[in-house]
Each structure stands twice: as structure tokens, then as C-alpha cells.
């Protein structure tokens, strides 16, 4: 449920800072080969949205996708 406008005026964002990664992930085809912090980031977002990701884009091309069997 999204709050009505008068409640939204009092809302404050909740920010969570996660560690990043410096490795280039382009060309990686297996989820397990991603840097640990990258996997942690993906798993954090999955937990927050409440849904597992089965496809993860790691580049600009159509084939730059990691498929996960969940």
C-alpha cells in the first residue's frame, strides 16, 4: 500500500549502503562467477522486492544475460 499524499509529505527515505565491486562482470555467464559483493547486492534486492531474479543483465547486448534456475 502506498500512503496517500498527506502521509507521503512526512515520509523519509530509508537508504542502505552496500559494498561495491571493481571487477568487470561483462561476459560472465554463471551467477556463481559474479563477484561476491555483486551476488550480495542481487540477493539484497531480491529480498527487498520479495521475488527471485531468474535473469540478470550484465552488459548492453541481448546476449549479456545470466539465467538462474530458481
Rosetta blueprint (number, residue, H / E / L):
1 X L
2 X L
3 X L
4 X L
5 X H
6 X H
7 X H
8 X H
9 X L
10 X L
11 X L
12 X L
13 X L
14 X L
15 X L
16 X L
17 X L
18 X L
19 X L
20 X L
21 X L
22 X L
23 X L
24 X L
25 X L
26 X L
27 X L
28 X L
29 X L
30 X L
31 X H
32 X H
33 X H
34 X L
35 X L
36 X H
37 X H
38 X H
39 X H
40 X H
41 X H
42 X H
43 X H
44 X H
45 X H
46 X H
47 X H
48 X H
49 X H
50 X L
51 X L
52 X L
53 X L
54 X L
55 X E
56 X E
57 X E
58 X L
59 X L
60 X L
61 X L
62 X L
63 X L
64 X L
65 X E
66 X E
67 X E
68 X L
69 X L
70 X L
